[in-house]
Amino acid sequence: MNTLKRASCIKRNSNVTDPYANSIKFGPNMDLNSIITPPKEGEIKAVIEVVRNKFEMDCEAEIEEHRKACIESINKINGNKNSPTFNLVIEVNNMKWEERNMTELLFPEKGGKSIYIFNPLLNKIEQIFLDTEDEFPISLAICNRLPYCFCCGGKVKVDDDYVELNDFYTLKRTGINNFEKIFLPPMLEEKTNHCLFEVPYYKSICTLGGANSKDAEVFDLEEKTWSKLPELNCIREGASCAMINDTLLFCFFGYDTENSEYLTSIEKLDLEKEEGWKLMNPFGNKSFMKRKFFSCLQYRQNFEDFVFILGGINILNNESQDWMEYNEKNNTVEKMESNMPYKSSFFCNSFTKLPNGRFYNLTSDYQLIKYESLGKYLFGIREK
């Protein structure tokens, strides 16, 4: 569509498999004495070579050794803050946060004052409490697009009533307990319980539906502007989205607050054509389709496109353990033989793929679900 700009293809360097391979790290095998004495002019490069270590993915023991060595190194030279070496340590620490932003997922606590952080290197979920009087809105929509977490909408309590918001901003971690919040142009309409979804092919982010809303909008990440997309055919609260073939945007199920009913229909929008949303009724067990606050994960196999539909709140108002598969070619929804690790609705309406090739999402009770892309397996991570 003319509201979306086609993105140029950016190829990754296939030779780089470790995002930490070219970074400066303090490791257990480094010579600490070599950095206690400030290096002479021209020796900084030599110091950098001493502290350069490979940081292996998913190796918790080695990570802990690196962390302890880094703390020991900083403590030994802390007495001389004018030392070029001390400044080098500070620079190294800053570089570390820039790189961690490309692997960590942020999940602001809805209606709270903390941020949950998942780091795949440690395979743990960390909760950071913010020193602020402001709480994150209830029913906030978020989308992790590294190195940022995009947040929009939601509602806050004012006096005895709730007010819906159109705020749109990014969160980025800049230190152990520090986060940067940057406000972007607000959405064109206030929304709550809506979808927020990245469209990588067009370098854009879409927001769809919500409580009492058929609205669809797209944010151009380069132009920093919002544009209207065609309206959905139905109000869809707690729906979820997925992209297929880079240009087909799907919106699944949800709850129609106007008619007080769970929806079993799917809507499809072709971003290459000047057409509206096409309403589709997939084949399959309709009772399994009636849900909201679930999550989607798109994948491709044998030249066919599929979308996993996971968890959510079903028609009985219970959290579900169901794991379903949508086949775009046949327009069918089938229940998988296995279930999710535990019953849950989801924090985000879509999974995020990290550099390690795995997909992650946080449940509404702040537990993590991981999907291994090499096979149809889901893993739960319950550590906080």
N, C-alpha and C positions, 0 to 999 in steps of 0.2 A: 504494500500500500504506500501511498505517497507520504503517509505520516511516519513511515519507518525508513531508515537509511541502511542500505546493504553494507555490511561490514567487510573489510578486506580480510583475506585469509592470512592468518599469522601462524607460521609453522614453528613448533618447538624444536629445540636442538636435541636430536635423538641421542646424542652422546652424553647428555647430562641427565642422569637418573636420580641423583641425590641432591635435593635443594640446598643441602648444607655443604656440598663438596668443596665449594670455592670460598667458604667463609672462614673467618679467623676465630679460633676457639682455644680456650685454655684447657689442656688435657692432662691426664695423670702422668704422662711420660715426659712432660716438658721440664726444662731446667729452670727452676724458679730463681736460682741465683742470677741467671742471665738477665732478669728483668728488674732485680732489686736496685742495681746500680744504673742510673740514667745513662743511656747509650750516648756515645759521642755523635757529632754531626755526621750524617751519612750512614749510620748504623741501624736506623729504624727498620730498613728493609730486612736486615739480618734478624732483628727481633721478631718481625712478623713471621718469618720463615720458621722460627723456633716454636711459635705458638700456633702454627697452622696444623690442625688435626682433622682427620675425617670424622664426621659425626654420623654414625650409622642410623638408619631409620629403624624404629621399633626395637631399640636395644636399651632397655631401661637401666641396666646395670652400668653400662658405659656412660649413659647420660648423667647418672648420679655421680660417677667419678669425675667427670668433666666439671660438674657443678661445684663439687667440693674443692677441686683444684683451683677453680676460678675464684672462689671466695677466699681461699688461702693466699692466693697471689695478691688479690686486692688488699687484704689485711696487712700483708708484709710491706707494701709500699704506701700504705695509707698516710704514713707520717710525712710524706713529702709530696704534697699535692701539686707543687710546681714542676715536678719531674715530668719530662717528656714521656716517660714510660707510663706514668699515672694517666696522662691525657690519652695515651694509646689505649689503656684499659677502658677508659670511659667511651672511647670511640668504638672499641670492640663490643662493649655492652650495648651501645646504641644499634650497631649493626645486627646484633642478635635479635633485637625486637623487630626490626624491619623484616628479617627473615622469618621469624616466628609468625608474623602476621599472614604469611603466605601458606601456613599450615594449620593455624588455630581457628576454631569456629567459636563465634560469640553468640550467646543467647540471653538477651536482657530479660530479667524476671518480670513478667506481666503483672502489673499492680504492685511491684516491689521495688527495692532499692539496690538490687545486686545484679551481677552479670555472671552467668554460668559459662565456663570456658572449657572446651575439649581440645586437648593436644594429643594427636595420634602417636607422637613419639613416646609419651608417658602412658598413653592408653587410659587416661583418667579424666574425670570431670572435676573441675575446680570452681568453687563459688567465691567471687570477690564482692565484698560489701562496699558500696560507694558512700563516701562522706558527703551526702547531699540531703536536702530536705524534700526534693522532688522525687516522686515515684514514676516508674514507667507506666504508661497507660494500660488499662485492661483491654483485652482483645486486640492488642498491637499485632500488626503483621510484620514479619521480618524475612530477610533473604540474605544469606551469606554469599557475597561475591568478593572473594579475597583480593586485596587485604582488608576489605570493609564488610561491616554488617549493615545492610540497609534496613531502616525501620520507617513505618508510616502508619498513620491513622490511629485507631483505638478510641477509647473513651476515658474520661476522668470525671470524678465526682465533684460537682460544684454545688455547695449548699446541700439540698436534699435530692438533687437530680443529677443524671449523667449527661455529659456533653460530648458529642462525637467530634473527632479532630481530623484535620487534613494535613497535619505536620508530616514532613518528610526529611530525614536526616541520616547521616552515617555515623557509625561507631568504629573506632580503631584503637587497639591497645598500644600504648606508648611506654609502658613500664609495668612493674609488678602490680601496682594498684592504681595505675593511671590510665585514663581513657580519653580520647579526643572525640568530641561530638561536633559535627559540622552540619548546620542546617542548610538544606537545599530548597529550591522553590517548592511550595506546598502543592499537594494534589488539587485538582480542580473541584473535587467534591469531598465532603467529610465521609469517612467510612469506618466500619468496625466489623470484625469477623469476616474479613475479605481475604483474597489471594494476593500474594506478592511474588512475582516470578520473573526470573531472568530470561531474556531472549538473546543469547550470545551472538547469534548470526547477525543481528542488527544492532549490537551494542546498546541494548535497551532493557528496560525493566517495565513489566506490565503489572497493573493491579486490576483485579476483576471482582465483580459482585460484592457481596457483603450483606449484612442485615438490612433489609428493606431497600436493596440496591440492585439494579441491573447494569450499573455503570461499568465501563471498561476504559482504562486510560493507559497511555504508554509514555515513559520518560526516556528521552534521548540522553544517554550518558555523555555524549560529546557536546551537544548543544545546550545541555542542562535545561531542557524545556519539556513541559507536559503537552500531550495532544490527546484528543478524543479518539477512541476506537468505536465501532458500531456497538450499540447496546446488546446485552445478552437477551435471549428470549424469555428467560425466567429469572426471578430473584433467587440468588443462590448464596445462602449463608453457610459458612464452613465448608465451601467447595474446595477442590484442589485442581491443579493444572499440570500439563505436560506438553512438551514440544516434540513433534515428530518430523523428520526430514528437514529440520531447521526452519520451515516456513508454515507448518500446520500447528496451530495452537488449539489445544483441547481443554475444555473445562468440564469436570466430572461431578455429577450428583449434587449433594448439598441439601439444604433445607429452604423451602419456599415459605417465608414468614407471612406473605400476603394470603396464601391459601392454606397455611398451617399443615403442610405435608412434606414428607421426604421425597426427593426426586430420584428417579431411576434413569433419567435421560442424560445425554452427553451433548455438549455443543462444540462445534468445530469452526474455526476461522482460518481461512487461507490468507496469509499476509501478503501474498503476491497478487491477489485479485481484489477488485473493488466490489466486494460482496459482503453481506452480513454474516452473522453466525448461522450455521446450519444445525438444526435440532435433529438429533439422532436417538433412536431407541435401540440399544444393544440387545442382542439375544443372550439369554442366560437367566439364572434364578434371580428374580426381581427383589426378593427379600434380602439377599446379600448386598444388593446395591444401595439400599436405603440407609445412608449414613452421612455424617458430617464430621469435620475436624479430623480427617484422615490425611494420609500423605501419598504422593505419587513418586514413582521412580521409572524413568524411561530407559529402555535398552533395545538393542538390535541383535537378532540372531537369524542366521540362514536367510539373509536379505529380507527379513520381515521385521516389522516394528511392533514392540509390545510395551505396555505400561503396567507396572506393578501398582496395585491399590492396596494400601496397608492400614490396618487398624481403624480407628475412628470411633464415633459414638453412633450406635445403631438405633433402630426404630423403638427399641425397648428402653432407650436412654442409658444403655450400659456401654462401657468401653469394650471394644471388640479385639479379638485376637486373630481375626480373619486376614488372610493373605490371598488376594485375587489377581488375575492377570487379564488385561484387556488386549485383544488382538485387533489391530486397526484394519487389517486386510479383510477379516471376516466379520468385523463389528460384533465381537462376542466378548462376554465377561465370564470367566470360569474361575472357580475356587481352586487354589493350589492344594496339593495333598498335605503339605505341612503348614503349620501356623506360625505366627510371630512368637518370639520367646516369651512374651507375656502380654496381657491385655492392656491396651493403651490407646489414647488419642495422641495427636502430635502437636509439637510446638510450631513447626513450620509445615507449609503445605507441600514442600518438595524436599528431596534429599540433596545434599551437596557432595560433589565429588572432589576429593583432595588429591594432591600430587602422588600419593601412594597407590592410586588406582581404585580406592575403596569409597563407598558412599556412606554418608552418615546423616542422622537426624536425631533430634531430641524429643522425647515423649513429654506429655503434659505434666508428668510427675518427675521430670528432670532425670530420666534415665536415657541411655544412648542405645540406638539401634544401628548396627553396622551391617552393610551388605558387601559380600565378596563378589566382585564382578566376574570372577572366573567360574562361578557356579551359583546355583539358586539356593543360597544359604544365608540366613539371617542370624546375627549374633547379638546378644544383649550385653551391655556393660553397665553394671549396677553401682560401681563405685562412684562416690561423689567427691 
